[in-house]
Amino acid sequence: MPNPARQHAAKKFPKGRRLLRHSDFERVYKQGRRHFAAHLTVFYLLRETEQDLNGLRIGFTVGKALGGAVQRNRIKRRLREAVRLGGFSPGVAVDVVINPKRSALAADFNELQSEVAKAFRVLERSLEKGKLN
């Protein structure tokens, strides 16, 4: 019988795949591109330095205008899970910031998951066309 703790750890959203520093968020906002969807806006920027080529990193920003801490944390958990289930490609050195809109509070999880998946398809097409910067 498989160990449930080990299965959970394998499905975890790893810390190395997250944007954590304020300066990284600012760089993506100022220099990156945007993709708009019904429930979220996705900002993305290709990392070019050799030391930063460790794969895709994702950050979430949920402003206080979306509600109290409970609502904001719920949105972040749902988005993190949508990204994790979407199977992002870790071989791409891109920083992504997902900024949900107020409508994400009431949105069905399947809607959020499909919007995240569509945003990553748009990101991959931009990468193929060389229009990421």
Secondary structure, 3 states (H helix, E strand, C coil): CCCHHHHHHHCCCCHHHECCCHHHHHHHHHHCEEEECCCEEEEEEECCCHHHCCCCEEEECCCHHHCCHHHHHHHHHHHHHHHHHHCCCCCCCEEEEEEECHHHHCCCHHHHHHHHHHHHHHHHHHHHHCCCC
